[in-house]
């Protein structure tokens, strides 16, 4: 069990990870590849105090190198679920489940617009993780992959390998799909069904589906941790960066405006500091996060 799991590899997550290690805590940083982020691709940043003109690549690489020198552990997987249970918090990422005393959400502005019909069928045919749920559809069942993430083709190929009949849907042509996977280009999508998913409507075509895997680069806070209190899509936190879920903190753009790198760094440090202090107090008093 880790002391702290940080979800998100941007400035807030990296700052939290470094500060957690500075407080002598075991820290796991779980995130997509930071090189896929919008910040990494920014040619110039003019609103970061003391470093005008620094590129996003330079800034993130400096933060990542700092975290590595601090011996932060990295897990390059997208987190799909956070579950708080009996004073411990479990994080599902890729095909792994890790647990920690505290979790810090630094997931950026992760509030994708859902497709019509998506939310009602979550857990009833709609999934966000092919590796997690793909085995439910092996032995020839029909699945549709909606490719919105960089690894979507890889995930579709995995489903094909375990015996699913796969159709790949995206808003542009896909490359690298295994033979036997049909590729469909469509702009308007709708999940269809009654008690469970039956099809994905892609523009004017209905694709029969036992399961639909919607693969995005980010997961909305309400999907990642049901019951999390939000305000206009932003995670509600107090001055200690605590969320409405005991043991879970949040920092950075996911807590709302202003969307500034310096704010993200400060909130990440603050979240880690307060998480570390609460762990120390918990150990001293022999209590759980609850």
Secondary structure by P-SEA (a helix, b strand, c coil): cccbbbccccaaaaaaaaaaaaabbbbbbbcccccccccccccccccccccccccaaaaaaaaaaaaaaabbbbbccccccccccccbbbbbcccbbbbccbbbbccccccccccccccccccccccccccccccccccbbbbbbbccccaaaaaaaaaaaaccbbbbbcccccccccccbbbbbbcbbbbbbcccccccccccccccccbbbbcccccccccccccccccccbbbbcccccccccccccccccccccccaaaaaaaaaaaaaaaaaaaaaaaaaccccc
